[in-house]
Amino acid sequence: MPAALPLTQPDAALAACCSPVTAGIVSDEAATTLARMFKALGDPTRVKLLSLIAASAGGEACVCDLTDPAGLSQPTISHHMKVLADAGLITREQRGKWAYFSLAPQVLGSLAGALTPTAG
Amino acid sequence: MPAALPLTQPDAALAACCSPVTAGIVSDEAATTLARMFKALGDPTRVKLLSLIAASAGGEACVCDLTDPAGLSQPTISHHMKVLADAGLITREQRGKWAYFSLAPQVLGSLAGALTPTAG
């Protein structure tokens, strides 16, 4: 059974635009926004880092927490964190020497919603 | 409130692996599979084409249906269709001269599930 795909503007707070459209052709602007987020996720290291943040105590992690489980250097992890943060998928909070990263559940939820097939 | 992210193996049929894990660290293999799918979506043209297929009558479209709304040549669309099909996001059915493409709702649903935040 074919299904319609609600490829919607993923995050009103980011894009200041558009109610969800549950099945329709996305605008060029929405396609660009969505593709930017998907592209940030299109790297196995970043998928893994996202899951490591999700699994961390309190749902947040600093780069210092991630070097061991990821097996990567701090500069490498910082680079990937910047890509994820620039795409709006994680948030960053400076606390003393370290920045702590958390998932952005609303953005991730909206992105998931854009992929969720609906009855066509 | 931080949320845990069920970055799970997205499609058992594709990967022959793993029950969903609702919050945990993804394996390297699962991260690679997920990243490959996200990478295929990391292009505005492919996001748009996916939504055009979803919005097509019967939930399927041939390349010939997509040239006008996408404003692209048939070879360009065929290239993008191949990337989406190779990632498992759409399926292809040859009918006479033309191949018809449909969304793969289970794969898309699983990918959405991998992004859906759960209470941490």
gemmi code that builds the backbone of each chain (N, CA, C; Angstrom):
import gemmi

chains = {
    "A": [
        ("MET", (0.845, -1.201, 0.000), (0.000, 0.000, 0.000), (0.875, 1.244, 0.000)),
        ("PRO", (0.781, 2.074, -1.016), (1.610, 3.276, -1.027), (1.182, 4.221, 0.088)),
        ("ALA", (2.119, 4.978, 0.538), (1.822, 5.894, 1.634), (2.279, 7.292, 1.263)),
        ("ALA", (1.571, 8.259, 1.761), (1.987, 9.640, 1.542), (2.981, 10.044, 2.620)),
        ("LEU", (3.846, 10.915, 2.279), (4.949, 11.264, 3.165), (4.825, 12.720, 3.591)),
        ("PRO", (4.616, 12.964, 4.859), (4.467, 14.347, 5.290), (5.817, 15.039, 5.421)),
        ("LEU", (6.438, 15.293, 4.301), (7.723, 15.998, 4.351), (7.433, 17.473, 4.636)),
        ("THR", (7.427, 17.790, 5.889), (6.989, 19.113, 6.309), (8.181, 19.950, 6.746)),
        ("GLN", (7.946, 21.191, 6.858), (8.926, 22.075, 7.479), (9.220, 21.510, 8.861)),
        ("PRO", (10.457, 21.168, 9.178), (10.678, 20.375, 10.375), (10.626, 21.130, 11.691)),
        ("ASP", (10.888, 22.404, 11.692), (10.922, 23.047, 12.992), (10.555, 24.514, 12.868)),
        ("ALA", (9.404, 24.816, 13.414), (8.915, 26.187, 13.290), (9.867, 27.176, 13.957)),
        ("ALA", (10.449, 26.765, 15.069), (11.337, 27.659, 15.797), (12.586, 27.977, 14.977)),
        ("LEU", (13.033, 27.005, 14.196), (14.207, 27.239, 13.362), (13.856, 28.034, 12.120)),
        ("ALA", (12.754, 27.681, 11.511), (12.485, 28.196, 10.174), (11.434, 29.295, 10.170)),
        ("ALA", (10.807, 29.537, 11.312), (9.772, 30.572, 11.411), (8.745, 30.431, 10.299)),
        ("CYS", (8.307, 29.230, 10.083), (7.457, 28.987, 8.917), (6.553, 27.802, 9.093)),
        ("CYS", (5.377, 27.905, 8.591), (4.606, 26.776, 8.074), (4.045, 25.811, 9.121)),
        ("SER", (2.759, 25.610, 9.059), (2.156, 24.506, 9.794), (2.525, 23.203, 9.106)),
        ("PRO", (2.505, 22.089, 9.857), (2.759, 20.808, 9.204), (1.745, 20.534, 8.095)),
        ("VAL", (2.222, 20.011, 7.036), (1.364, 19.570, 5.934), (1.497, 18.057, 5.892)),
        ("THR", (0.378, 17.363, 6.048), (0.516, 15.930, 6.289), (0.772, 15.110, 5.041)),
        ("ALA", (0.532, 15.643, 3.896), (0.917, 14.923, 2.683), (0.887, 15.908, 1.543)),
        ("GLY", (2.035, 16.295, 1.104), (2.057, 17.226, -0.003), (3.466, 17.467, -0.459)),
        ("ILE", (3.574, 18.238, -1.497), (4.877, 18.513, -2.083), (5.563, 19.582, -1.239)),
        ("VAL", (6.773, 19.306, -0.828), (7.477, 20.279, 0.005), (7.958, 21.441, -0.851)),
        ("SER", (8.047, 22.599, -0.220), (8.607, 23.760, -0.895), (10.114, 23.577, -1.048)),
        ("ASP", (10.701, 24.358, -1.939), (12.149, 24.296, -2.101), (12.851, 24.656, -0.795)),
        ("GLU", (12.287, 25.615, -0.087), (12.897, 26.052, 1.169), (12.867, 24.934, 2.214)),
        ("ALA", (11.705, 24.272, 2.318), (11.590, 23.179, 3.288), (12.509, 22.019, 2.899)),
        ("ALA", (12.601, 21.744, 1.596), (13.471, 20.652, 1.146), (14.923, 20.945, 1.513)),
        ("THR", (15.309, 22.204, 1.391), (16.682, 22.588, 1.729), (16.944, 22.435, 3.223)),
        ("THR", (15.969, 22.866, 4.029), (16.119, 22.750, 5.487), (16.214, 21.285, 5.907)),
        ("LEU", (15.314, 20.470, 5.385), (15.320, 19.045, 5.725), (16.624, 18.385, 5.275)),
        ("ALA", (17.031, 18.670, 4.044), (18.234, 18.031, 3.509), (19.466, 18.397, 4.340)),
        ("ARG", (19.482, 19.618, 4.834), (20.622, 20.054, 5.657), (20.705, 19.213, 6.933)),
        ("MET", (19.555, 18.952, 7.532), (19.533, 18.130, 8.751), (19.908, 16.679, 8.445)),
        ("PHE", (19.336, 16.150, 7.367), (19.658, 14.763, 7.008), (21.136, 14.625, 6.676)),
        ("LYS", (21.680, 15.630, 6.011), (23.089, 15.568, 5.646), (23.968, 15.508, 6.898)),
        ("ALA", (23.575, 16.271, 7.915), (24.337, 16.236, 9.171), (24.306, 14.844, 9.795)),
        ("LEU", (23.234, 14.110, 9.541), (23.095, 12.746, 10.077), (23.709, 11.700, 9.145)),
        ("GLY", (24.172, 12.133, 7.987), (24.662, 11.192, 6.992), (26.106, 10.779, 7.191)),
        ("ASP", (26.469, 10.565, 8.422), (27.840, 10.190, 8.772), (27.774, 9.252, 9.972)),
        ("PRO", (28.337, 8.054, 9.873), (28.206, 7.083, 10.968), (28.722, 7.599, 12.309)),
        ("THR", (29.803, 8.384, 12.280), (30.338, 8.905, 13.544), (29.329, 9.817, 14.224)),
        ("ARG", (28.647, 10.640, 13.431), (27.684, 11.557, 14.045), (26.449, 10.811, 14.549)),
        ("VAL", (26.036, 9.764, 13.840), (24.923, 8.944, 14.339), (25.312, 8.334, 15.683)),
        ("LYS", (26.527, 7.820, 15.745), (27.011, 7.201, 16.978), (27.103, 8.244, 18.111)),
        ("LEU", (27.635, 9.407, 17.813), (27.754, 10.451, 18.845), (26.381, 10.869, 19.362)),
        ("LEU", (25.424, 10.954, 18.460), (24.064, 11.305, 18.869), (23.525, 10.261, 19.850)),
        ("SER", (23.769, 8.998, 19.556), (23.266, 7.945, 20.439), (24.034, 7.943, 21.765)),
        ("LEU", (25.301, 8.326, 21.723), (26.077, 8.409, 22.979), (25.555, 9.544, 23.868)),
        ("ILE", (25.197, 10.664, 23.244), (24.602, 11.758, 24.037), (23.285, 11.283, 24.636)),
        ("ALA", (22.463, 10.639, 23.800), (21.154, 10.163, 24.265), (21.292, 9.207, 25.442)),
        ("ALA", (22.342, 8.388, 25.417), (22.520, 7.361, 26.448), (23.267, 7.897, 27.676)),
        ("SER", (23.721, 9.140, 27.629), (24.493, 9.689, 28.755), (23.593, 10.022, 29.933)),
        ("ALA", (24.187, 10.016, 31.106), (23.452, 10.370, 32.320), (22.896, 11.791, 32.175)),
        ("GLY", (21.609, 11.939, 32.440), (20.978, 13.247, 32.319), (20.730, 13.676, 30.894)),
        ("GLY", (21.057, 12.810, 29.939), (20.807, 13.143, 28.536), (21.727, 14.212, 27.987)),
        ("GLU", (22.854, 14.438, 28.672), (23.800, 15.421, 28.158), (25.221, 14.897, 28.326)),
        ("ALA", (26.101, 15.426, 27.500), (27.485, 14.975, 27.539), (28.391, 16.106, 27.097)),
        ("CYS", (29.594, 16.156, 27.696), (30.600, 17.079, 27.182), (31.528, 16.283, 26.273)),
        ("VAL", (32.319, 17.007, 25.503), (33.254, 16.336, 24.601), (34.158, 15.393, 25.404)),
        ("CYS", (34.500, 15.830, 26.624), (35.375, 15.014, 27.484), (34.755, 13.661, 27.829)),
        ("ASP", (33.423, 13.611, 27.868), (32.733, 12.344, 28.166), (32.758, 11.389, 26.965)),
        ("LEU", (32.952, 11.941, 25.784), (32.712, 11.164, 24.568), (33.977, 10.592, 23.936)),
        ("THR", (35.130, 11.125, 24.321), (36.364, 10.662, 23.674), (36.564, 9.158, 23.851)),
        ("ASP", (36.402, 8.663, 25.078), (36.616, 7.233, 25.321), (35.613, 6.351, 24.585)),
        ("PRO", (34.291, 6.543, 24.801), (33.362, 5.640, 24.122), (33.407, 5.765, 22.594)),
        ("ALA", (33.702, 6.958, 22.094), (33.737, 7.112, 20.630), (35.085, 6.708, 20.055)),
        ("GLY", (36.110, 6.694, 20.911), (37.444, 6.360, 20.410), (37.985, 7.411, 19.457)),
        ("LEU", (37.669, 8.678, 19.750), (38.089, 9.779, 18.870), (38.725, 10.884, 19.700)),
        ("SER", (39.496, 11.728, 19.047), (40.134, 12.848, 19.733), (39.115, 13.954, 20.021)),
        ("GLN", (39.456, 14.807, 20.972), (38.561, 15.923, 21.296), (38.325, 16.841, 20.090)),
        ("PRO", (39.353, 17.201, 19.320), (39.073, 18.069, 18.165), (38.132, 17.424, 17.144)),
        ("THR", (38.292, 16.122, 16.940), (37.406, 15.429, 15.987), (35.972, 15.446, 16.486)),
        ("ILE", (35.797, 15.153, 17.764), (34.431, 15.165, 18.324), (33.858, 16.579, 18.278)),
        ("SER", (34.669, 17.570, 18.609), (34.180, 18.957, 18.572), (33.711, 19.336, 17.174)),
        ("HIS", (34.436, 18.894, 16.181), (34.030, 19.167, 14.795), (32.637, 18.577, 14.512)),
        ("HIS", (32.458, 17.316, 14.883), (31.160, 16.671, 14.614), (30.038, 17.314, 15.436)),
        ("MET", (30.354, 17.717, 16.658), (29.339, 18.389, 17.495), (28.902, 19.697, 16.841)),
        ("LYS", (29.854, 20.384, 16.234), (29.509, 21.654, 15.580), (28.569, 21.412, 14.393)),
        ("VAL", (28.836, 20.375, 13.631), (27.963, 20.068, 12.490), (26.542, 19.757, 12.985)),
        ("LEU", (26.461, 18.932, 14.044), (25.143, 18.565, 14.585), (24.432, 19.784, 15.185)),
        ("ALA", (25.191, 20.642, 15.868), (24.586, 21.835, 16.483), (24.162, 22.837, 15.414)),
        ("ASP", (24.999, 23.016, 14.378), (24.639, 23.948, 13.303), (23.363, 23.501, 12.588)),
        ("ALA", (23.138, 22.199, 12.528), (21.919, 21.679, 11.896), (20.722, 21.728, 12.849)),
        ("GLY", (20.959, 22.120, 14.094), (19.854, 22.248, 15.051), (19.479, 20.958, 15.744)),
        ("LEU", (20.284, 19.911, 15.573), (19.914, 18.594, 16.114), (20.333, 18.425, 17.567)),
        ("ILE", (21.312, 19.199, 17.997), (21.718, 19.182, 19.408), (21.869, 20.634, 19.868)),
        ("THR", (21.812, 20.805, 21.179), (22.028, 22.140, 21.742), (23.295, 22.123, 22.594)),
        ("ARG", (23.873, 23.281, 22.787), (25.169, 23.425, 23.438), (25.025, 24.379, 24.607)),
        ("GLU", (25.533, 24.002, 25.755), (25.510, 24.899, 26.916), (26.898, 24.934, 27.536)),
        ("GLN", (27.470, 26.120, 27.578), (28.806, 26.262, 28.175), (28.671, 26.246, 29.695)),
        ("ARG", (29.515, 25.426, 30.342), (29.509, 25.406, 31.808), (30.972, 25.349, 32.258)),
        ("GLY", (31.510, 26.493, 32.663), (32.926, 26.533, 33.023), (33.775, 26.218, 31.809)),
        ("LYS", (34.684, 25.275, 31.988), (35.624, 24.968, 30.905), (34.950, 24.221, 29.742)),
        ("TRP", (33.911, 23.441, 30.068), (33.362, 22.526, 29.073), (32.006, 22.965, 28.542)),
        ("ALA", (31.775, 22.614, 27.294), (30.438, 22.758, 26.714), (29.728, 21.425, 26.845)),
        ("TYR", (28.473, 21.482, 27.253), (27.656, 20.274, 27.365), (26.620, 20.252, 26.243)),
        ("PHE", (26.459, 19.080, 25.677), (25.561, 18.921, 24.532), (24.378, 18.028, 24.908)),
        ("SER", (23.213, 18.445, 24.445), (21.986, 17.652, 24.630), (21.298, 17.517, 23.282)),
        ("LEU", (20.479, 16.480, 23.159), (19.664, 16.373, 21.956), (18.635, 17.497, 21.921)),
        ("ALA", (18.221, 17.864, 20.736), (17.111, 18.803, 20.553), (15.884, 17.969, 20.195)),
        ("PRO", (15.142, 17.504, 21.230), (14.090, 16.509, 20.947), (13.000, 17.011, 20.014)),
        ("GLN", (12.682, 18.319, 20.083), (11.617, 18.818, 19.203), (12.042, 18.779, 17.738)),
        ("VAL", (13.296, 19.146, 17.495), (13.783, 19.134, 16.115), (13.849, 17.697, 15.604)),
        ("LEU", (14.386, 16.799, 16.434), (14.469, 15.391, 16.029), (13.077, 14.804, 15.820)),
        ("GLY", (12.159, 15.184, 16.696), (10.788, 14.693, 16.560), (10.133, 15.204, 15.282)),
        ("SER", (10.405, 16.457, 14.950), (9.846, 17.015, 13.719), (10.443, 16.341, 12.495)),
        ("LEU", (11.742, 16.065, 12.577), (12.403, 15.383, 11.466), (11.828, 13.975, 11.295)),
        ("ALA", (11.603, 13.308, 12.419), (10.967, 11.986, 12.362), (9.575, 12.097, 11.754)),
        ("GLY", (8.847, 13.138, 12.150), (7.502, 13.340, 11.613), (7.497, 13.524, 10.106)),
        ("ALA", (8.551, 14.165, 9.596), (8.642, 14.387, 8.152), (8.832, 13.083, 7.392)),
        ("LEU", (9.330, 12.071, 8.087), (9.574, 10.774, 7.443), (8.474, 9.764, 7.681)),
        ("THR", (7.560, 10.074, 8.584), (6.563, 9.089, 8.970), (5.516, 8.940, 7.884)),
        ("PRO", (5.433, 7.764, 7.292), (4.421, 7.578, 6.246), (3.021, 7.637, 6.837)),
        ("THR", (2.112, 8.247, 6.096), (0.711, 8.265, 6.498), (-0.074, 7.507, 5.440)),
        ("ALA", (-1.241, 7.059, 5.810), (-2.078, 6.325, 4.851), (-2.353, 7.209, 3.645)),
        ("GLY", (-2.129, 6.681, 2.458), (-2.269, 7.499, 1.252), (-3.690, 7.505, 0.736)),
    ],
    "B": [
        ("MET", (13.749, 18.938, 29.161), (13.968, 17.551, 29.618), (14.741, 16.785, 28.550)),
        ("PRO", (15.880, 16.256, 28.887), (16.640, 15.487, 27.893), (15.882, 14.216, 27.533)),
        ("ALA", (16.102, 13.785, 26.332), (15.397, 12.594, 25.862), (16.399, 11.583, 25.327)),
        ("ALA", (16.063, 10.338, 25.473), (16.908, 9.291, 24.896), (16.483, 9.038, 23.458)),
        ("LEU", (17.411, 8.655, 22.677), (17.161, 8.528, 21.249), (17.273, 7.074, 20.820)),
        ("PRO", (16.184, 6.487, 20.367), (16.252, 5.077, 19.967), (16.862, 4.920, 18.580)),
        ("LEU", (18.138, 5.153, 18.492), (18.804, 4.966, 17.201), (18.987, 3.472, 16.983)),
        ("THR", (18.014, 2.904, 16.357), (17.984, 1.451, 16.232), (18.331, 1.028, 14.821)),
        ("GLN", (18.589, -0.224, 14.687), (18.716, -0.811, 13.353), (17.429, -0.483, 12.601)),
        ("PRO", (17.483, 0.216, 11.478), (16.253, 0.750, 10.901), (15.373, -0.260, 10.197)),
        ("ASP", (15.919, -1.296, 9.690), (15.048, -2.171, 8.927), (15.551, -3.603, 8.965)),
        ("ALA", (14.778, -4.418, 9.645), (15.187, -5.812, 9.811), (15.306, -6.515, 8.464)),
        ("ALA", (14.410, -6.170, 7.557), (14.419, -6.833, 6.259), (15.689, -6.495, 5.482)),
        ("LEU", (16.181, -5.283, 5.673), (17.399, -4.892, 4.979), (18.629, -5.459, 5.657)),
        ("ALA", (18.640, -5.386, 6.956), (19.878, -5.653, 7.669), (19.895, -7.025, 8.321)),
        ("ALA", (18.761, -7.718, 8.282), (18.662, -9.044, 8.888), (19.212, -9.039, 10.302)),
        ("CYS", (18.798, -8.067, 11.054), (19.423, -7.903, 12.368), (18.527, -7.195, 13.346)),
        ("CYS", (18.600, -7.584, 14.556), (18.350, -6.739, 15.720), (16.896, -6.309, 15.948)),
        ("SER", (16.419, -6.573, 17.127), (15.171, -5.960, 17.562), (15.434, -4.495, 17.862)),
        ("PRO", (14.381, -3.672, 17.793), (14.598, -2.277, 18.162), (15.084, -2.147, 19.604)),
        ("VAL", (15.984, -1.250, 19.808), (16.466, -0.913, 21.143), (15.997, 0.509, 21.390)),
        ("THR", (15.222, 0.695, 22.442), (14.548, 1.994, 22.546), (15.426, 3.116, 23.070)),
        ("ALA", (16.516, 2.809, 23.688), (17.445, 3.873, 24.076), (18.779, 3.229, 24.378)),
        ("GLY", (19.719, 3.422, 23.514), (21.018, 2.842, 23.782), (22.001, 3.231, 22.718)),
        ("ILE", (23.209, 2.816, 22.910), (24.275, 3.175, 21.989), (24.183, 2.269, 20.769)),
        ("VAL", (24.156, 2.855, 19.619), (24.042, 2.051, 18.406), (25.368, 1.371, 18.099)),
        ("SER", (25.281, 0.220, 17.487), (26.479, -0.482, 17.029), (27.086, 0.268, 15.848)),
        ("ASP", (28.339, -0.029, 15.565), (28.972, 0.597, 14.399), (28.232, 0.228, 13.121)),
        ("GLU", (27.765, -1.016, 13.071), (27.061, -1.474, 11.869), (25.737, -0.711, 11.682)),
        ("ALA", (25.001, -0.568, 12.794), (23.730, 0.146, 12.705), (23.969, 1.616, 12.359)),
        ("ALA", (25.015, 2.201, 12.936), (25.324, 3.605, 12.639), (25.628, 3.783, 11.152)),
        ("THR", (26.321, 2.815, 10.583), (26.664, 2.889, 9.158), (25.411, 2.778, 8.293)),
        ("THR", (24.525, 1.853, 8.656), (23.280, 1.673, 7.901), (22.420, 2.932, 7.961)),
        ("LEU", (22.263, 3.462, 9.173), (21.451, 4.668, 9.330), (22.059, 5.836, 8.571)),
        ("ALA", (23.373, 6.006, 8.705), (24.033, 7.152, 8.067), (23.885, 7.077, 6.548)),
        ("ARG", (23.905, 5.867, 6.018), (23.764, 5.707, 4.567), (22.382, 6.195, 4.109)),
        ("MET", (21.370, 5.874, 4.886), (20.017, 6.325, 4.535), (19.888, 7.843, 4.685)),
        ("PHE", (20.416, 8.352, 5.787), (20.330, 9.803, 5.995), (21.099, 10.553, 4.906)),
        ("LYS", (22.230, 9.998, 4.505), (23.025, 10.657, 3.472), (22.244, 10.743, 2.157)),
        ("ALA", (21.501, 9.680, 1.861), (20.687, 9.696, 0.639), (19.634, 10.801, 0.703)),
        ("LEU", (19.189, 11.133, 1.917), (18.193, 12.191, 2.104), (18.828, 13.573, 2.231)),
        ("GLY", (20.149, 13.612, 2.268), (20.841, 14.870, 2.521), (21.033, 15.717, 1.273)),
        ("ASP", (20.023, 15.759, 0.455), (20.074, 16.513, -0.798), (18.670, 17.059, -1.073)),
        ("PRO", (18.530, 18.371, -1.227), (17.187, 18.956, -1.384), (16.408, 18.365, -2.552)),
        ("THR", (17.095, 18.060, -3.652), (16.386, 17.488, -4.806), (15.778, 16.138, -4.456)),
        ("ARG", (16.508, 15.329, -3.709), (15.975, 14.003, -3.362), (14.832, 14.113, -2.353)),
        ("VAL", (14.914, 15.082, -1.439), (13.785, 15.306, -0.523), (12.546, 15.688, -1.322)),
        ("LYS", (12.741, 16.580, -2.272), (11.621, 17.030, -3.104), (11.046, 15.864, -3.931)),
        ("LEU", (11.920, 15.075, -4.531), (11.453, 13.935, -5.343), (10.668, 12.946, -4.493)),
        ("LEU", (11.138, 12.715, -3.276), (10.421, 11.819, -2.367), (9.011, 12.347, -2.108)),
        ("SER", (8.903, 13.642, -1.890), (7.578, 14.205, -1.613), (6.707, 14.182, -2.875)),
        ("LEU", (7.324, 14.307, -4.047), (6.557, 14.220, -5.296), (6.016, 12.803, -5.509)),
        ("ILE", (6.826, 11.811, -5.188), (6.332, 10.421, -5.278), (5.175, 10.231, -4.306)),
        ("ALA", (5.377, 10.716, -3.067), (4.340, 10.550, -2.039), (3.027, 11.194, -2.468)),
        ("ALA", (3.130, 12.317, -3.181), (1.926, 13.067, -3.558), (1.323, 12.576, -4.872)),
        ("SER", (1.987, 11.626, -5.536), (1.491, 11.152, -6.833), (0.268, 10.262, -6.674)),
        ("ALA", (-0.528, 10.220, -7.702), (-1.707, 9.349, -7.703), (-1.266, 7.908, -7.496)),
        ("GLY", (-1.910, 7.233, -6.541), (-1.555, 5.849, -6.257), (-0.254, 5.705, -5.500)),
        ("GLY", (0.360, 6.825, -5.134), (1.602, 6.769, -4.356), (2.783, 6.254, -5.156)),
        ("GLU", (2.686, 6.328, -6.470), (3.820, 5.889, -7.294), (3.983, 6.831, -8.478)),
        ("ALA", (5.202, 6.870, -8.983), (5.502, 7.771, -10.094), (6.608, 7.172, -10.932)),
        ("CYS", (6.557, 7.434, -12.241), (7.689, 7.081, -13.098), (8.516, 8.344, -13.310)),
        ("VAL", (9.717, 8.160, -13.802), (10.577, 9.312, -14.051), (9.874, 10.307, -14.973)),
        ("CYS", (9.089, 9.752, -15.919), (8.375, 10.613, -16.872), (7.368, 11.534, -16.177)),
        ("ASP", (6.826, 11.080, -15.034), (5.879, 11.915, -14.281), (6.578, 13.054, -13.548)),
        ("LEU", (7.866, 12.897, -13.308), (8.548, 13.789, -12.363), (9.329, 14.910, -13.038)),
        ("THR", (9.595, 14.769, -14.332), (10.429, 15.785, -14.987), (9.811, 17.177, -14.890)),
        ("ASP", (8.524, 17.285, -15.187), (7.879, 18.606, -15.154), (7.830, 19.202, -13.751)),
        ("PRO", (7.237, 18.483, -12.765), (7.167, 19.117, -11.436), (8.540, 19.371, -10.818)),
        ("ALA", (9.506, 18.509, -11.130), (10.832, 18.720, -10.534), (11.666, 19.709, -11.343)),
        ("GLY", (11.292, 19.899, -12.613), (12.079, 20.806, -13.454), (13.471, 20.269, -13.740)),
        ("LEU", (13.570, 18.940, -13.874), (14.877, 18.307, -14.085), (14.786, 17.350, -15.270)),
        ("SER", (15.928, 17.017, -15.834), (15.963, 16.079, -16.959), (15.761, 14.652, -16.463)),
        ("GLN", (15.360, 13.770, -17.387), (15.174, 12.367, -17.006), (16.455, 11.727, -16.478)),
        ("PRO", (17.616, 11.949, -17.099), (18.831, 11.330, -16.539), (19.142, 11.803, -15.121)),
        ("THR", (18.889, 13.080, -14.859), (19.151, 13.603, -13.506), (18.216, 12.950, -12.493)),
        ("ILE", (16.947, 12.863, -12.867), (15.986, 12.234, -11.948), (16.331, 10.757, -11.757)),
        ("SER", (16.688, 10.082, -12.838), (17.049, 8.661, -12.725), (18.225, 8.469, -11.769)),
        ("HIS", (19.188, 9.362, -11.853), (20.327, 9.283, -10.925), (19.860, 9.375, -9.471)),
        ("HIS", (19.020, 10.364, -9.182), (18.567, 10.542, -7.798), (17.693, 9.358, -7.353)),
        ("MET", (16.892, 8.829, -8.264), (16.054, 7.665, -7.933), (16.939, 6.471, -7.561)),
        ("LYS", (18.042, 6.331, -8.267), (18.944, 5.214, -7.968), (19.546, 5.360, -6.565)),
        ("VAL", (19.927, 6.580, -6.208), (20.484, 6.791, -4.866), (19.436, 6.452, -3.797)),
        ("LEU", (18.204, 6.908, -4.016), (17.134, 6.635, -3.045), (16.810, 5.139, -2.986)),
        ("ALA", (16.805, 4.484, -4.146), (16.492, 3.052, -4.182), (17.631, 2.239, -3.553)),
        ("ASP", (18.874, 2.612, -3.850), (20.020, 1.893, -3.271), (20.019, 1.993, -1.743)),
        ("ALA", (19.515, 3.103, -1.226), (19.437, 3.273, 0.225), (18.214, 2.571, 0.818)),
        ("GLY", (17.364, 2.022, -0.034), (16.193, 1.283, 0.452), (14.991, 2.153, 0.752)),
        ("LEU", (15.053, 3.437, 0.395), (13.980, 4.368, 0.767), (12.805, 4.337, -0.206)),
        ("ILE", (13.067, 3.897, -1.436), (11.989, 3.730, -2.417), (12.169, 2.373, -3.090)),
        ("THR", (11.090, 1.890, -3.685), (11.165, 0.637, -4.432), (10.867, 0.922, -5.907)),
        ("ARG", (11.318, 0.037, -6.747), (11.263, 0.226, -8.190), (10.556, -0.966, -8.819)),
        ("GLU", (9.607, -0.681, -9.689), (8.932, -1.765, -10.403), (8.899, -1.435, -11.884)),
        ("GLN", (9.492, -2.302, -12.685), (9.505, -2.086, -14.135), (8.151, -2.473, -14.704)),
        ("ARG", (7.584, -1.585, -15.533), (6.308, -1.896, -16.204), (6.421, -1.406, -17.645)),
        ("GLY", (6.688, -2.340, -18.545), (6.899, -1.944, -19.937), (8.136, -1.077, -20.031)),
        ("LYS", (7.984, 0.059, -20.690), (9.124, 0.938, -20.930), (9.611, 1.626, -19.666)),
        ("TRP", (8.688, 1.882, -18.750), (9.012, 2.732, -17.609), (9.144, 1.957, -16.306)),
        ("ALA", (9.996, 2.469, -15.456), (10.077, 1.994, -14.074), (9.225, 2.909, -13.212)),
        ("TYR", (8.462, 2.307, -12.316), (7.630, 3.076, -11.389), (8.222, 2.979, -9.994)),
        ("PHE", (8.237, 4.105, -9.323), (8.843, 4.181, -7.993), (7.779, 4.473, -6.939)),
        ("SER", (7.904, 3.777, -5.808), (7.020, 4.005, -4.663), (7.884, 4.190, -3.425)),
        ("LEU", (7.328, 4.848, -2.425), (8.038, 4.932, -1.143), (8.107, 3.548, -0.519)),
        ("ALA", (9.131, 3.351, 0.317), (9.228, 2.136, 1.127), (8.804, 2.515, 2.544)),
        ("PRO", (7.489, 2.437, 2.827), (6.997, 3.018, 4.086), (7.598, 2.376, 5.329)),
        ("GLN", (7.888, 1.059, 5.265), (8.456, 0.422, 6.467), (9.853, 0.948, 6.766)),
        ("VAL", (10.637, 1.130, 5.711), (11.996, 1.641, 5.911), (11.941, 3.085, 6.423)),
        ("LEU", (11.085, 3.893, 5.797), (10.957, 5.280, 6.243), (10.428, 5.354, 7.670)),
        ("GLY", (9.491, 4.474, 7.980), (8.949, 4.443, 9.340), (10.013, 4.049, 10.357)),
        ("SER", (10.836, 3.086, 9.980), (11.911, 2.672, 10.891), (12.935, 3.779, 11.076)),
        ("LEU", (13.220, 4.481, 9.996), (14.157, 5.592, 10.083), (13.586, 6.690, 10.986)),
        ("ALA", (12.297, 6.951, 10.823), (11.640, 7.926, 11.705), (11.713, 7.456, 13.157)),
        ("GLY", (11.496, 6.161, 13.362), (11.552, 5.621, 14.721), (12.919, 5.792, 15.357)),
        ("ALA", (13.956, 5.712, 14.532), (15.318, 5.879, 15.052), (15.561, 7.303, 15.535)),
        ("LEU", (14.764, 8.239, 15.040), (14.949, 9.645, 15.421), (13.989, 10.096, 16.494)),
        ("THR", (12.988, 9.283, 16.804), (11.941, 9.725, 17.716), (12.454, 9.725, 19.141)),
        ("PRO", (12.505, 10.903, 19.760), (12.976, 10.941, 21.142), (11.997, 10.235, 22.071)),
        ("THR", (12.532, 9.536, 23.052), (11.703, 8.916, 24.079), (12.069, 9.537, 25.424)),
        ("ALA", (11.170, 9.429, 26.370), (11.449, 10.008, 27.695), (12.722, 9.386, 28.262)),
        ("GLY", (13.639, 10.217, 28.729), (14.929, 9.725, 29.202), (14.872, 9.244, 30.625)),
    ],
}
model = gemmi.Model(1)
for chain_id, residues in chains.items():
    chain = gemmi.Chain(chain_id)
    for i, (resn, *xyz) in enumerate(residues, 1):
        res = gemmi.Residue()
        res.name, res.seqid = resn, gemmi.SeqId(i, " ")
        for name, pos in zip(("N", "CA", "C"), xyz):
            atom = gemmi.Atom()
            atom.name, atom.element = name, gemmi.Element(name[0])
            atom.pos, atom.b_iso = gemmi.Position(*pos), 0.0
            res.add_atom(atom)
        chain.add_residue(res)
    model.add_chain(chain)
structure = gemmi.Structure()
structure.add_model(model)
structure.setup_entities()
